[in-house]
Amino acid sequence: MIRTVIAALALTIASVLPAVAETLKFAVTDIEGLEALQQEFGGFEKALEKVTGLDVELFPVSSRTSAVEAMNSGQIDLVLTGPAEYVVMKELAEPKIVVAWQRPDYFAQIAALSDGPIRSLEDLKGKKVSFGSVGSTSQHLGPAQALTDAGLNYNADYEAVILARNVAAEALIRGDIAAIGLNFSHLASVRKAFPDTAFTVLARGRDLPNDILVARKDISDEVLQKVRVAFVEHGKELMDGVLQGEDNQKFKGGFFLSDVKDSDYDYVRSMYRTIGVDTFKDFVN
């Protein structure tokens, strides 16, 4: 009898008390450490809490692989990642797409010296072309695809080498390589670092697919919809929060795009195939 009364009382109390706000754990695949994550996304965290009414907690991950593991184990709910990482994450964790984060002027380029011997893409045949981090959308996959689209096969019509950006610029100036594959903002930084050298763009790839926010596959439909609606109805507030981060200036002038589907990233899958990767079950080192 006493147990029955206690159980009934517990149900009554639960029915009159407000529900505890659900906590959403948010991770970013290219930021390591909680301090750096707070510096870049602390403003966004507060803005997302305000417009959704949900508790949001920043959750640092040490790598793309750990992000997948944390998502599959239910430790994190939302992950912001790049297009190259997304296509692998799609295979490993089957996440749900929330919204795309547009980066203006996000495209790959092939640059050479303005006063050097390389005057066209044809001149690159048999020469060395440098790329950035292996698997990077805009420093490796994108530039390789831009050359492929122009008829130059990866590491066949030319020799592909991997060098850090400023090291590659120095090698280009010395004549050790013929061209560099990099994105628009990185070329601007190279020009700033080497103000006495003129660079010419030989090829420009199409705009690259956007960064993308995804949710774990078993997130509730109610929470997923609430977050999606927040980006549609409160995009400016959320972007203002994002832009409080110094490195997040790459999103300045961009928009959150809700009309996005998995097939929008098939171009990235073709980039992987260009460099000889035919399956997407693991991240390229």
Contacts in CASP RR format, 6 or more apart in sequence:
PFRMAT RR
TARGET T0000
AUTHOR 0000-0000-0000
METHOD contacts of the structure
MODEL  1
MIRTVIAALALTIASVLPAVAETLKFAVTDIEGLEALQQEFGGFEKALEK
VTGLDVELFPVSSRTSAVEAMNSGQIDLVLTGPAEYVVMKELAEPKIVVA
WQRPDYFAQIAALSDGPIRSLEDLKGKKVSFGSVGSTSQHLGPAQALTDA
GLNYNADYEAVILARNVAAEALIRGDIAAIGLNFSHLASVRKAFPDTAFT
VLARGRDLPNDILVARKDISDEVLQKVRVAFVEHGKELMDGVLQGEDNQK
FKGGFFLSDVKDSDYDYVRSMYRTIGVDTFKDFVN
21 53 0 8 1.000
21 54 0 8 1.000
21 55 0 8 1.000
22 54 0 8 1.000
22 55 0 8 1.000
22 223 0 8 1.000
23 54 0 8 1.000
23 55 0 8 1.000
23 56 0 8 1.000
23 57 0 8 1.000
24 48 0 8 1.000
24 52 0 8 1.000
24 54 0 8 1.000
24 55 0 8 1.000
24 56 0 8 1.000
24 57 0 8 1.000
24 77 0 8 1.000
24 78 0 8 1.000
24 223 0 8 1.000
24 227 0 8 1.000
25 56 0 8 1.000
25 57 0 8 1.000
25 58 0 8 1.000
25 59 0 8 1.000
25 75 0 8 1.000
25 76 0 8 1.000
25 77 0 8 1.000
25 78 0 8 1.000
26 41 0 8 1.000
26 45 0 8 1.000
26 48 0 8 1.000
26 56 0 8 1.000
26 57 0 8 1.000
26 58 0 8 1.000
26 59 0 8 1.000
26 76 0 8 1.000
26 77 0 8 1.000
26 78 0 8 1.000
26 79 0 8 1.000
26 80 0 8 1.000
27 37 0 8 1.000
27 58 0 8 1.000
27 59 0 8 1.000
27 60 0 8 1.000
27 61 0 8 1.000
27 67 0 8 1.000
27 70 0 8 1.000
27 76 0 8 1.000
27 78 0 8 1.000
27 79 0 8 1.000
27 80 0 8 1.000
28 37 0 8 1.000
28 40 0 8 1.000
28 41 0 8 1.000
28 61 0 8 1.000
28 79 0 8 1.000
28 80 0 8 1.000
28 81 0 8 1.000
29 61 0 8 1.000
29 63 0 8 1.000
29 64 0 8 1.000
29 67 0 8 1.000
29 79 0 8 1.000
29 80 0 8 1.000
29 81 0 8 1.000
29 82 0 8 1.000
29 85 0 8 1.000
30 81 0 8 1.000
30 82 0 8 1.000
31 37 0 8 1.000
31 40 0 8 1.000
31 41 0 8 1.000
31 60 0 8 1.000
32 60 0 8 1.000
32 61 0 8 1.000
32 62 0 8 1.000
32 63 0 8 1.000
33 60 0 8 1.000
33 62 0 8 1.000
34 58 0 8 1.000
34 60 0 8 1.000
36 60 0 8 1.000
37 58 0 8 1.000
37 59 0 8 1.000
37 60 0 8 1.000
38 45 0 8 1.000
38 58 0 8 1.000
39 245 0 8 1.000
39 246 0 8 1.000
40 245 0 8 1.000
40 246 0 8 1.000
40 247 0 8 1.000
40 248 0 8 1.000
41 58 0 8 1.000
41 242 0 8 1.000
41 245 0 8 1.000
41 248 0 8 1.000
42 58 0 8 1.000
42 241 0 8 1.000
42 244 0 8 1.000
43 241 0 8 1.000
43 242 0 8 1.000
43 244 0 8 1.000
43 245 0 8 1.000
44 238 0 8 1.000
44 241 0 8 1.000
44 242 0 8 1.000
44 244 0 8 1.000
45 56 0 8 1.000
45 57 0 8 1.000
45 58 0 8 1.000
46 241 0 8 1.000
47 234 0 8 1.000
47 237 0 8 1.000
47 238 0 8 1.000
47 240 0 8 1.000
47 241 0 8 1.000
47 242 0 8 1.000
48 54 0 8 1.000
48 56 0 8 1.000
48 227 0 8 1.000
48 230 0 8 1.000
48 238 0 8 1.000
49 55 0 8 1.000
49 56 0 8 1.000
50 237 0 8 1.000
51 230 0 8 1.000
51 233 0 8 1.000
51 234 0 8 1.000
51 237 0 8 1.000
51 238 0 8 1.000
52 226 0 8 1.000
52 227 0 8 1.000
52 230 0 8 1.000
54 223 0 8 1.000
54 226 0 8 1.000
54 227 0 8 1.000
59 70 0 8 1.000
59 75 0 8 1.000
59 76 0 8 1.000
61 67 0 8 1.000
61 70 0 8 1.000
61 76 0 8 1.000
61 79 0 8 1.000
64 81 0 8 1.000
64 85 0 8 1.000
64 88 0 8 1.000
64 89 0 8 1.000
64 283 0 8 1.000
65 283 0 8 1.000
67 76 0 8 1.000
67 79 0 8 1.000
67 81 0 8 1.000
67 89 0 8 1.000
68 88 0 8 1.000
68 89 0 8 1.000
68 92 0 8 1.000
68 93 0 8 1.000
70 76 0 8 1.000
71 79 0 8 1.000
71 89 0 8 1.000
71 93 0 8 1.000
71 95 0 8 1.000
71 216 0 8 1.000
72 92 0 8 1.000
72 93 0 8 1.000
72 216 0 8 1.000
74 216 0 8 1.000
74 218 0 8 1.000
76 216 0 8 1.000
77 215 0 8 1.000
77 216 0 8 1.000
77 219 0 8 1.000
77 223 0 8 1.000
78 98 0 8 1.000
78 213 0 8 1.000
78 214 0 8 1.000
78 215 0 8 1.000
78 216 0 8 1.000
78 227 0 8 1.000
79 89 0 8 1.000
79 95 0 8 1.000
79 213 0 8 1.000
79 214 0 8 1.000
79 215 0 8 1.000
80 101 0 8 1.000
80 211 0 8 1.000
80 212 0 8 1.000
80 213 0 8 1.000
81 89 0 8 1.000
81 211 0 8 1.000
81 212 0 8 1.000
81 214 0 8 1.000
82 137 0 8 1.000
82 211 0 8 1.000
82 212 0 8 1.000
83 137 0 8 1.000
83 208 0 8 1.000
83 209 0 8 1.000
83 210 0 8 1.000
83 211 0 8 1.000
83 212 0 8 1.000
83 265 0 8 1.000
83 268 0 8 1.000
84 135 0 8 1.000
84 136 0 8 1.000
84 137 0 8 1.000
84 141 0 8 1.000
84 268 0 8 1.000
84 271 0 8 1.000
84 272 0 8 1.000
84 284 0 8 1.000
85 283 0 8 1.000
86 212 0 8 1.000
86 214 0 8 1.000
86 265 0 8 1.000
86 268 0 8 1.000
87 265 0 8 1.000
87 268 0 8 1.000
87 269 0 8 1.000
87 272 0 8 1.000
87 280 0 8 1.000
88 280 0 8 1.000
88 281 0 8 1.000
88 282 0 8 1.000
88 283 0 8 1.000
89 95 0 8 1.000
89 214 0 8 1.000
90 262 0 8 1.000
90 265 0 8 1.000
90 280 0 8 1.000
91 280 0 8 1.000
91 281 0 8 1.000
92 281 0 8 1.000
93 216 0 8 1.000
93 217 0 8 1.000
94 217 0 8 1.000
95 214 0 8 1.000
95 215 0 8 1.000
95 216 0 8 1.000
95 217 0 8 1.000
96 214 0 8 1.000
96 215 0 8 1.000
96 216 0 8 1.000
96 217 0 8 1.000
96 219 0 8 1.000
96 224 0 8 1.000
97 212 0 8 1.000
97 213 0 8 1.000
97 214 0 8 1.000
97 260 0 8 1.000
97 261 0 8 1.000
97 262 0 8 1.000
98 212 0 8 1.000
98 213 0 8 1.000
98 214 0 8 1.000
98 215 0 8 1.000
98 224 0 8 1.000
98 227 0 8 1.000
98 228 0 8 1.000
98 231 0 8 1.000
99 212 0 8 1.000
99 213 0 8 1.000
99 228 0 8 1.000
99 231 0 8 1.000
99 256 0 8 1.000
99 257 0 8 1.000
99 258 0 8 1.000
99 260 0 8 1.000
100 209 0 8 1.000
100 210 0 8 1.000
100 211 0 8 1.000
100 212 0 8 1.000
100 213 0 8 1.000
100 256 0 8 1.000
100 257 0 8 1.000
100 258 0 8 1.000
100 260 0 8 1.000
100 264 0 8 1.000
101 210 0 8 1.000
101 211 0 8 1.000
101 212 0 8 1.000
101 213 0 8 1.000
101 242 0 8 1.000
101 251 0 8 1.000
101 254 0 8 1.000
101 256 0 8 1.000
101 257 0 8 1.000
102 210 0 8 1.000
102 251 0 8 1.000
102 253 0 8 1.000
102 254 0 8 1.000
102 255 0 8 1.000
102 256 0 8 1.000
102 257 0 8 1.000
103 210 0 8 1.000
103 211 0 8 1.000
103 250 0 8 1.000
103 251 0 8 1.000
103 254 0 8 1.000
104 252 0 8 1.000
104 253 0 8 1.000
104 254 0 8 1.000
105 184 0 8 1.000
105 185 0 8 1.000
106 138 0 8 1.000
106 183 0 8 1.000
106 184 0 8 1.000
106 207 0 8 1.000
106 208 0 8 1.000
106 210 0 8 1.000
106 250 0 8 1.000
107 138 0 8 1.000
107 183 0 8 1.000
107 184 0 8 1.000
107 204 0 8 1.000
107 205 0 8 1.000
107 206 0 8 1.000
107 207 0 8 1.000
107 208 0 8 1.000
108 138 0 8 1.000
108 139 0 8 1.000
108 141 0 8 1.000
108 142 0 8 1.000
108 143 0 8 1.000
108 145 0 8 1.000
108 146 0 8 1.000
108 181 0 8 1.000
108 182 0 8 1.000
108 183 0 8 1.000
108 204 0 8 1.000
108 205 0 8 1.000
108 208 0 8 1.000
109 143 0 8 1.000
109 146 0 8 1.000
109 181 0 8 1.000
109 182 0 8 1.000
109 183 0 8 1.000
109 184 0 8 1.000
109 187 0 8 1.000
109 201 0 8 1.000
109 203 0 8 1.000
109 204 0 8 1.000
109 205 0 8 1.000
110 121 0 8 1.000
110 124 0 8 1.000
110 129 0 8 1.000
110 143 0 8 1.000
110 146 0 8 1.000
110 147 0 8 1.000
110 179 0 8 1.000
110 180 0 8 1.000
110 181 0 8 1.000
110 201 0 8 1.000
110 202 0 8 1.000
110 203 0 8 1.000
110 204 0 8 1.000
111 179 0 8 1.000
111 180 0 8 1.000
111 181 0 8 1.000
111 182 0 8 1.000
111 187 0 8 1.000
111 190 0 8 1.000
111 199 0 8 1.000
111 200 0 8 1.000
111 201 0 8 1.000
111 202 0 8 1.000
112 118 0 8 1.000
112 172 0 8 1.000
112 178 0 8 1.000
112 179 0 8 1.000
112 180 0 8 1.000
112 199 0 8 1.000
112 200 0 8 1.000
112 202 0 8 1.000
113 172 0 8 1.000
113 173 0 8 1.000
113 197 0 8 1.000
113 198 0 8 1.000
113 199 0 8 1.000
113 200 0 8 1.000
114 198 0 8 1.000
114 199 0 8 1.000
114 200 0 8 1.000
115 198 0 8 1.000
117 123 0 8 1.000
117 178 0 8 1.000
118 124 0 8 1.000
118 127 0 8 1.000
118 178 0 8 1.000
118 179 0 8 1.000
118 202 0 8 1.000
120 202 0 8 1.000
121 147 0 8 1.000
121 150 0 8 1.000
121 151 0 8 1.000
121 152 0 8 1.000
121 202 0 8 1.000
121 203 0 8 1.000
123 178 0 8 1.000
124 147 0 8 1.000
124 152 0 8 1.000
124 157 0 8 1.000
124 158 0 8 1.000
124 178 0 8 1.000
124 179 0 8 1.000
124 202 0 8 1.000
125 152 0 8 1.000
125 157 0 8 1.000
125 158 0 8 1.000
126 157 0 8 1.000
126 158 0 8 1.000
126 159 0 8 1.000
127 158 0 8 1.000
127 159 0 8 1.000
127 177 0 8 1.000
127 178 0 8 1.000
127 179 0 8 1.000
128 158 0 8 1.000
128 159 0 8 1.000
128 160 0 8 1.000
128 161 0 8 1.000
128 176 0 8 1.000
128 177 0 8 1.000
128 178 0 8 1.000
129 143 0 8 1.000
129 147 0 8 1.000
129 158 0 8 1.000
129 159 0 8 1.000
129 160 0 8 1.000
129 161 0 8 1.000
129 177 0 8 1.000
129 178 0 8 1.000
129 179 0 8 1.000
129 180 0 8 1.000
129 181 0 8 1.000
130 161 0 8 1.000
130 162 0 8 1.000
130 163 0 8 1.000
130 168 0 8 1.000
130 171 0 8 1.000
130 172 0 8 1.000
130 177 0 8 1.000
130 179 0 8 1.000
130 180 0 8 1.000
130 181 0 8 1.000
131 139 0 8 1.000
131 140 0 8 1.000
131 143 0 8 1.000
131 144 0 8 1.000
131 160 0 8 1.000
131 161 0 8 1.000
131 162 0 8 1.000
131 163 0 8 1.000
131 180 0 8 1.000
131 181 0 8 1.000
132 139 0 8 1.000
132 140 0 8 1.000
132 162 0 8 1.000
132 163 0 8 1.000
132 164 0 8 1.000
132 165 0 8 1.000
132 168 0 8 1.000
132 181 0 8 1.000
132 182 0 8 1.000
133 139 0 8 1.000
133 140 0 8 1.000
133 162 0 8 1.000
134 140 0 8 1.000
134 162 0 8 1.000
134 284 0 8 1.000
134 285 0 8 1.000
135 141 0 8 1.000
135 275 0 8 1.000
135 283 0 8 1.000
135 284 0 8 1.000
135 285 0 8 1.000
137 208 0 8 1.000
137 209 0 8 1.000
137 268 0 8 1.000
137 271 0 8 1.000
138 182 0 8 1.000
138 183 0 8 1.000
138 186 0 8 1.000
138 208 0 8 1.000
139 165 0 8 1.000
139 181 0 8 1.000
139 182 0 8 1.000
139 183 0 8 1.000
139 186 0 8 1.000
140 162 0 8 1.000
140 275 0 8 1.000
141 268 0 8 1.000
141 271 0 8 1.000
141 272 0 8 1.000
141 274 0 8 1.000
141 275 0 8 1.000
142 205 0 8 1.000
142 208 0 8 1.000
142 271 0 8 1.000
143 181 0 8 1.000
143 182 0 8 1.000
143 205 0 8 1.000
144 154 0 8 1.000
144 160 0 8 1.000
144 271 0 8 1.000
144 274 0 8 1.000
144 275 0 8 1.000
145 205 0 8 1.000
145 267 0 8 1.000
145 270 0 8 1.000
145 271 0 8 1.000
145 274 0 8 1.000
146 203 0 8 1.000
146 204 0 8 1.000
146 205 0 8 1.000
147 154 0 8 1.000
147 157 0 8 1.000
147 158 0 8 1.000
147 203 0 8 1.000
148 154 0 8 1.000
148 274 0 8 1.000
149 205 0 8 1.000
150 203 0 8 1.000
151 157 0 8 1.000
152 158 0 8 1.000
154 160 0 8 1.000
154 274 0 8 1.000
154 275 0 8 1.000
154 276 0 8 1.000
155 275 0 8 1.000
158 178 0 8 1.000
161 177 0 8 1.000
163 171 0 8 1.000
163 177 0 8 1.000
165 180 0 8 1.000
165 182 0 8 1.000
165 186 0 8 1.000
165 189 0 8 1.000
165 190 0 8 1.000
166 190 0 8 1.000
166 193 0 8 1.000
168 177 0 8 1.000
168 180 0 8 1.000
168 182 0 8 1.000
169 180 0 8 1.000
169 190 0 8 1.000
169 193 0 8 1.000
169 194 0 8 1.000
169 197 0 8 1.000
171 177 0 8 1.000
172 178 0 8 1.000
172 179 0 8 1.000
172 180 0 8 1.000
173 194 0 8 1.000
173 197 0 8 1.000
179 202 0 8 1.000
180 190 0 8 1.000
182 190 0 8 1.000
185 250 0 8 1.000
187 199 0 8 1.000
187 201 0 8 1.000
190 199 0 8 1.000
191 197 0 8 1.000
191 199 0 8 1.000
206 267 0 8 1.000
208 267 0 8 1.000
208 268 0 8 1.000
209 264 0 8 1.000
209 265 0 8 1.000
209 267 0 8 1.000
209 268 0 8 1.000
210 257 0 8 1.000
210 260 0 8 1.000
211 251 0 8 1.000
212 260 0 8 1.000
212 265 0 8 1.000
215 224 0 8 1.000
215 227 0 8 1.000
228 258 0 8 1.000
230 238 0 8 1.000
231 238 0 8 1.000
231 256 0 8 1.000
231 258 0 8 1.000
232 256 0 8 1.000
232 258 0 8 1.000
235 255 0 8 1.000
235 256 0 8 1.000
238 256 0 8 1.000
239 251 0 8 1.000
239 254 0 8 1.000
239 255 0 8 1.000
239 256 0 8 1.000
242 248 0 8 1.000
242 251 0 8 1.000
243 249 0 8 1.000
243 251 0 8 1.000
243 252 0 8 1.000
269 280 0 8 1.000
272 278 0 8 1.000
272 280 0 8 1.000
272 284 0 8 1.000
275 284 0 8 1.000
277 284 0 8 1.000
END
